């Protein structure tokens, strides 16, 4: 019974972290993420820290182990990669330029958990995939799936657009998240 309670507690902590990170993504807030030397460990630094000791905030760190070779993802869009994942520039995504209204596809099976307008990302779609992955598709001209819809890998989910404040032409701003942490899509997908 204690083991089950601990397991449920861990699952709830993970869900809270994912919910917090998703909220920050949608709000356009900064999230500090660090990759370790072997690039299979990701550390997330929580910016909201209540305690301060020795003049420095106590920072909550979370380690997530991932092995990109264990996952098979579909390419969301054929186009030209115009910007890549770069933590230093706070660009936790990759941008793919393609003609307006080109079809954007789901990278893996999953359930649409967000399909709506956001000020910064314009028409935005988020899909929850197995193994604690989320894929985020921003600046779309049109969203083809509603919240709660189950999609297969390769299903059309949106059309390339130029919507939202943070865009400079028709492209897909694509983010990949693992266990509440933004990861480099190029580590998982052959673009």
Secondary structure, 3 states (H helix, E strand, C coil): CHHHHHHHHHHHHHHHHHHHHHHHHHHCCCCEEEECCCCCEEEEECCCCCCEECCEECCCEEEEECCHHHCCCCCCCCCEEEECCECCCCECCEEEECCCCCEEECCCCEEEEEEEEECCCEEEEEEEECCCEEEEEEEECEECCCCCCEECCCCEEEECECCCCCCCCCEEEEEEEECCEEECHHHCCCC
